[in-house]
Amino acid sequence: MSAADESLATRKAPFDVARIREDFPILKRLVHGKPLVYLDNSASTQKPQAVIDAMARFYADGYSNVHRGVYLLSEEATRSFEEARDKVRAFLGARETREIVFVRGTTEAINLVAHTWGRRHVGEGDEVLVSGLEHHSNIVPWQLLCEEKGGRLRVLPIDDRGELMLDRLDELLTPRTRILAVAHISNALGTVNPIRRIVEAAHRRGVKVLVDGAQAVAHHAVDVRDLGCDFYAFSGHKVYGPTGVGVLYGRAELLEAMPPYQGGGDMIRSVSFEKTTFGEIPHKFEAGTPDIGGAVVLGRAIDYVTAIGLEAIAAHETDLLARATEAIRDLPGVRLIGTAREKASVLSFVIQGIHAHDIGTVLDADGIAVRAGHLCAQPVMERFGIPATVRASFGMYNTREEIEAFARAVRKVLEMFR
């Protein structure tokens, strides 16, 4: 057992950010001669040593293709792959492992639903409802579907706080609405949406609900049965795991009725030139050789996050968000973008007269990594009348001292440009 594994296995103490930081080797790096302050966690999280070691160990000692071989290595890899699927099932509170489909990430999960469920259920004059908070990956697939099928994309608007205008929901859920696609947490604003309430409203009208959980799973415990949603998607790299792997949860009866997304090996029961019959779910949606190592290591990342505790992580990040908000909100020219009453670990802001990219560049010179741009959420930017924001987003390893460094750097920007 490696030192990182021992740390994971024995962690029982209360939340200790200094101890957690020891697990992340990249946090020891200097950037422009300054200690790295990584505040771009909404884009992607850094990786603990336990995850890094698990990836190296899998490829060094346990790699083989899955579901095909009768030899030991293949049987071991298949067992590890399917054990990871069961970890995801438990992590999301799903009823069955066959409701867990491994994909490349949230984007592919949404495209899978749009191309399979969507093509069968959205027709001429039908409607797809999305929210005004969505990432492009939960807009563009539905636009493409509506263009192909003659459907209509409708939008549940947001208010000046960046909260959904839920008083409009019943009006927008019409007899032609087929599916509602909504983020659990906004990547641009940090708004936490009341998913259970939204799902209940949609289901009263017979409307299916897909939830983009990319920003939620690293910050809040998720129980898909409690939420009641029909589909839930997330990406491994947002939850301290590897890139290139993600998850689509779908209720079994829906997945069973959906056609395959892609054709190829491992998703079939039999193939002839006359006819192909497909395998059972979830394998029907996993054509070809999957990211085996990615799935196995995603399971390890889930172990890591679960051992620390999502409740403790959320409390720590809430404290950081409150401190960062307090530190910059009254600075001259600063405008906070997104002030929802329930937020998670995202602080977006602009400074009058200073481009977001210039702010991000000055912060980078002090070793502070933030996102600057439209955040793959251009409709959100348009709603607030801005081209871009600066986004500081927090993870379990960020500290109060890093928040102070961030605030000093923002004040430095003001001094440089005034």
C-alpha positions in Angstrom: 0.0 0.0 0.0 1.4 3.4 -1.0 1.7 6.4 1.3 -1.3 8.0 -0.5 -3.4 4.8 -0.1 -2.5 4.7 3.6 -3.6 8.3 4.0 -6.9 7.5 2.3 -7.5 4.4 4.3 -6.8 5.9 7.7 -8.4 9.3 7.3 -10.9 9.5 10.1 -10.0 12.9 11.6 -12.1 16.1 11.2 -11.6 18.1 8.0 -8.0 19.3 7.9 -7.1 21.3 4.8 -3.4 21.3 5.6 -3.4 17.5 5.7 -5.5 17.3 2.5 -3.1 19.6 0.6 -0.3 17.1 1.3 -2.1 14.7 -0.9 -1.9 17.0 -4.0 1.6 17.2 -5.3 0.9 20.0 -7.8 0.1 22.4 -5.0 3.8 22.4 -4.2 4.5 24.0 -7.5 5.7 27.6 -8.0 4.1 29.7 -10.8 6.1 32.7 -11.9 8.1 32.2 -8.7 5.0 32.4 -6.5 3.2 29.5 -4.8 0.4 28.2 -6.9 -3.1 29.3 -5.9 -5.4 27.1 -7.9 -8.9 28.7 -8.1 -10.2 27.1 -11.4 -11.8 24.1 -9.8 -15.1 24.5 -11.8 -13.1 23.9 -15.0 -11.2 20.9 -13.6 -9.9 19.8 -10.2 -6.4 18.7 -9.4 -5.6 15.1 -8.6 -4.6 13.6 -5.3 -1.6 11.2 -5.1 -4.0 8.3 -4.4 -5.6 8.9 -7.8 -2.2 9.4 -9.6 -0.9 6.2 -8.0 -4.0 4.3 -9.0 -3.6 5.2 -12.6 0.1 4.3 -12.7 -0.6 1.0 -10.8 -3.4 0.0 -13.2 -1.3 0.4 -16.3 1.8 -1.1 -14.7 0.3 -4.1 -13.0 -3.3 -4.7 -14.1 -4.0 -3.5 -17.6 -6.0 -5.6 -20.1 -9.1 -5.2 -22.2 -12.4 -6.0 -20.5 -15.5 -8.2 -21.1 -13.6 -10.3 -23.7 -10.7 -12.4 -22.4 -10.8 -15.6 -20.5 -7.3 -15.1 -19.1 -6.5 -13.8 -15.7 -5.5 -10.2 -16.6 -8.7 -9.6 -18.5 -10.8 -11.1 -15.7 -9.1 -8.8 -13.2 -9.5 -5.7 -15.3 -13.1 -6.5 -16.0 -13.7 -7.0 -12.3 -12.0 -3.6 -11.5 -14.0 -1.9 -14.2 -17.3 -3.2 -13.0 -16.4 -2.5 -9.3 -15.9 1.1 -10.4 -19.4 1.1 -11.9 -20.8 -0.1 -8.6 -18.9 2.7 -6.8 -20.5 5.2 -9.1 -23.9 3.6 -8.5 -23.5 4.0 -4.7 -22.1 7.5 -5.1 -25.2 8.7 -7.0 -27.7 6.6 -5.0 -28.8 4.7 -8.1 -30.8 1.5 -7.7 -28.9 -0.7 -10.1 -25.4 -0.8 -11.7 -27.0 -1.3 -15.1 -28.3 2.3 -14.8 -24.7 3.6 -14.9 -23.2 4.2 -18.4 -19.5 5.1 -18.7 -19.0 7.9 -21.3 -16.2 10.5 -22.0 -17.8 13.2 -19.9 -20.9 15.2 -19.2 -20.9 16.5 -22.8 -21.1 13.0 -24.3 -23.7 12.0 -21.8 -26.0 14.8 -22.8 -25.4 14.1 -26.5 -26.2 10.5 -25.9 -29.6 11.3 -24.5 -30.3 13.9 -27.1 -29.4 11.5 -30.0 -31.2 8.4 -28.6 -34.1 9.3 -26.3 -34.5 12.7 -28.0 -34.7 11.5 -31.6 -37.4 9.0 -30.6 -39.5 11.4 -28.6 -39.0 14.9 -30.0 -40.8 15.6 -33.2 -42.2 18.5 -35.3 -43.6 21.2 -33.0 -42.4 19.5 -29.8 -40.4 21.5 -27.2 -37.2 21.1 -25.2 -36.9 23.3 -22.2 -33.6 24.4 -20.8 -32.6 27.1 -18.3 -30.9 30.4 -18.8 -28.0 29.2 -16.7 -26.8 26.4 -18.9 -23.3 25.5 -20.1 -23.1 25.3 -23.8 -23.0 21.5 -23.5 -26.6 21.5 -22.2 -27.7 23.9 -25.0 -26.1 22.9 -28.3 -27.1 19.2 -28.4 -30.8 20.2 -27.8 -30.5 22.9 -30.5 -29.2 20.4 -33.0 -32.0 18.0 -32.1 -34.7 20.7 -32.5 -33.2 21.8 -35.8 -33.2 18.2 -37.1 -36.7 17.3 -35.8 -38.5 20.7 -36.3 -38.8 21.2 -32.5 -38.5 24.3 -30.5 -36.0 25.2 -27.8 -37.5 27.2 -24.9 -35.7 28.8 -22.0 -36.6 29.2 -18.4 -35.2 32.7 -17.6 -33.0 33.8 -14.7 -33.4 37.0 -12.6 -30.8 39.6 -11.6 -29.5 37.4 -8.8 -28.9 34.5 -11.3 -31.7 32.4 -9.9 -34.2 30.6 -12.0 -37.6 32.3 -12.4 -39.5 29.3 -11.2 -42.8 31.2 -11.2 -42.5 30.8 -15.0 -42.0 27.1 -14.9 -45.6 25.9 -15.1 -46.2 28.3 -18.0 -43.2 27.0 -19.9 -44.1 23.3 -19.3 -46.6 22.9 -22.1 -48.3 19.8 -23.6 -45.6 19.9 -26.2 -42.7 19.8 -23.8 -40.8 16.5 -24.0 -37.8 17.0 -21.8 -36.3 19.6 -19.4 -32.5 19.9 -19.2 -31.1 21.8 -16.3 -27.8 22.2 -14.4 -27.7 21.2 -10.8 -25.2 24.0 -10.1 -24.3 26.7 -12.6 -20.7 26.6 -13.7 -20.8 30.4 -14.4 -22.6 31.7 -11.3 -22.5 28.9 -8.7 -26.3 29.0 -8.4 -27.7 25.8 -6.8 -31.0 24.9 -8.4 -33.8 23.2 -6.5 -33.7 20.1 -8.6 -36.3 18.1 -6.6 -38.9 20.9 -7.0 -38.1 21.2 -10.7 -38.4 17.5 -11.3 -41.7 17.3 -9.4 -43.2 20.1 -11.6 -42.0 18.5 -14.8 -43.2 15.0 -13.9 -46.7 16.3 -13.1 -46.8 17.2 -16.8 -45.2 13.9 -17.9 -41.9 15.7 -18.9 -38.6 13.9 -18.5 -35.7 15.7 -16.7 -32.0 15.5 -17.4 -29.7 17.1 -14.8 -26.2 18.3 -15.7 -24.4 17.4 -12.5 -20.9 18.3 -13.6 -20.5 21.1 -11.0 -22.4 19.3 -8.2 -20.8 16.0 -7.5 -17.6 17.3 -6.0 -19.4 19.7 -3.7 -22.7 18.1 -2.6 -24.0 14.6 -2.0 -26.2 13.5 -4.8 -29.0 10.9 -4.6 -30.7 10.5 -7.9 -33.6 8.6 -6.5 -34.3 11.3 -4.0 -34.0 14.0 -6.7 -36.3 11.9 -8.9 -34.6 12.8 -12.2 -34.6 10.6 -15.2 -31.0 11.3 -16.3 -28.0 12.6 -14.4 -24.6 13.3 -15.9 -21.1 14.2 -14.6 -17.5 14.2 -15.6 -14.7 12.5 -13.7 -12.2 15.3 -13.9 -14.5 17.6 -11.9 -14.5 15.2 -9.0 -10.7 14.9 -8.5 -10.6 12.0 -11.1 -9.1 11.7 -14.6 -10.1 13.4 -17.8 -11.8 11.4 -20.6 -14.3 9.5 -18.5 -17.7 10.5 -17.2 -21.1 9.0 -16.3 -24.6 9.0 -17.5 -27.2 7.7 -15.0 -30.5 6.8 -16.6 -33.5 5.1 -15.2 -33.4 1.5 -16.3 -36.7 1.4 -18.1 -35.7 4.5 -20.2 -32.3 3.2 -21.1 -33.8 -0.2 -22.1 -36.1 1.6 -24.5 -33.4 3.8 -26.1 -31.5 2.7 -29.2 -27.7 2.5 -29.1 -25.8 5.7 -29.4 -22.9 4.1 -31.4 -22.3 0.8 -33.0 -19.2 -1.4 -32.6 -17.7 -4.1 -30.4 -18.8 -5.1 -26.9 -22.3 -3.5 -27.3 -23.8 -6.4 -29.3 -25.3 -9.8 -28.6 -24.9 -11.1 -32.2 -23.9 -9.7 -35.5 -24.7 -10.9 -39.0 -24.8 -9.2 -42.3 -28.6 -9.4 -42.1 -29.2 -8.3 -38.6 -27.5 -7.2 -35.3 -29.0 -7.7 -31.9 -27.7 -5.5 -29.1 -26.5 -6.3 -25.6 -28.1 -5.4 -22.3 -27.8 -2.0 -20.6 -25.5 -0.4 -19.8 -23.2 -2.2 -22.3 -25.5 -1.3 -25.2 -24.2 2.3 -24.9 -20.5 1.4 -24.5 -19.4 0.6 -28.0 -15.7 -0.3 -28.5 -12.9 -0.4 -25.9 -13.8 2.1 -23.1 -11.5 4.2 -21.0 -10.8 1.3 -18.7 -8.2 3.0 -16.7 -10.2 6.1 -16.4 -13.2 4.3 -15.1 -11.2 2.3 -12.5 -9.4 5.5 -11.4 -12.7 7.4 -11.2 -13.7 4.8 -8.7 -10.6 5.6 -6.7 -11.4 9.3 -6.8 -14.8 8.6 -5.5 -13.2 6.6 -2.7 -11.0 9.6 -1.9 -13.9 12.2 -1.8 -16.1 9.9 0.1 -13.5 9.2 2.8 -13.1 13.0 3.4 -16.9 13.5 3.3 -18.9 15.7 1.0 -20.6 17.4 3.9 -17.3 18.5 5.3 -16.0 19.6 1.9 -19.2 21.6 1.3 -18.9 23.4 4.7 -15.2 24.3 4.0 -16.0 25.6 0.5 -18.9 27.6 1.8 -16.6 29.3 4.2 -14.1 30.1 1.5 -16.9 31.5 -0.8 -18.2 33.8 2.0 -14.7 35.1 2.8 -13.9 35.7 -0.9 -17.2 37.5 -1.5 -16.7 39.7 1.6 -13.2 40.5 0.5 -13.9 41.9 -2.9 -17.6 42.9 -3.2 -17.1 46.5 -1.9 -14.0 47.2 -3.9 -14.4 50.2 -6.3 -15.7 49.1 -9.7 -16.2 45.5 -8.7 -19.5 44.0 -9.7 -20.4 40.5 -8.6 -22.2 38.4 -11.3 -24.5 35.9 -9.6 -25.7 36.6 -6.1 -28.1 33.7 -5.6 -29.2 33.0 -2.1 -28.0 29.4 -2.5 -24.6 29.2 -4.1 -21.7 26.7 -4.3 -18.0 27.6 -4.5 -18.1 30.0 -7.4 -17.4 33.7 -7.4 -17.8 35.5 -10.7 -17.1 39.2 -11.0 -16.2 42.0 -13.4 -14.3 45.3 -12.7 -15.6 48.3 -14.5 -13.3 49.4 -17.3 -10.9 46.4 -17.1 -11.2 43.4 -19.4 -11.5 40.0 -17.7 -8.5 38.7 -19.5 -6.4 41.5 -18.2 -7.5 40.8 -14.7 -6.7 37.1 -15.1 -3.3 37.9 -16.5 -2.4 40.1 -13.5 -3.6 37.4 -11.1 -1.6 34.8 -12.9 1.6 36.8 -12.4 1.0 36.3 -8.7 0.5 32.6 -9.1 -3.3 32.7 -8.9 -5.1 30.6 -11.5 -8.7 31.8 -12.3 -10.9 31.5 -15.3 -11.4 34.6 -17.4 -13.9 34.5 -20.3 -17.5 33.6 -21.2 -17.1 30.4 -19.3 -18.9 28.4 -22.0 -22.0 30.1 -20.9 -22.5 33.0 -23.4 -26.2 33.3 -22.8 -25.5 34.0 -19.2 -23.1 36.7 -20.2 -25.6 38.2 -22.5 -28.3 38.2 -19.7 -26.0 40.3 -17.6 -24.8 42.6 -20.4 -21.2 41.6 -20.3 -18.8 39.8 -22.6 -16.9 37.9 -19.9 -16.3 37.4 -16.2 -13.5 36.4 -14.0 -14.3 33.3 -12.1 -12.7 32.1 -8.9 -13.9 28.6 -8.0 -12.9 26.7 -4.9 -12.1 23.2 -4.0 -11.4 21.1 -0.9 -7.7 22.0 -0.9 -8.0 25.8 -1.0 -7.3 27.8 2.1 -8.3 31.0 3.8 -4.7 32.2 3.2 -5.2 31.7 -0.5 -8.4 33.7 -0.4 -6.4 36.6 1.2 -3.8 36.3 -1.6 -6.6 36.4 -4.2 -8.1 39.5 -2.6 -4.7 41.2 -2.5 -4.2 40.4 -6.2 -7.6 41.9 -7.1 -6.6 45.1 -5.2 -3.4 45.1 -7.1 -5.4 45.1 -10.4 -7.3 48.1 -9.2 -4.0 49.9 -8.4 -2.5 49.1 -11.8 -5.5 50.2 -13.9 -6.6 53.3 -11.9 
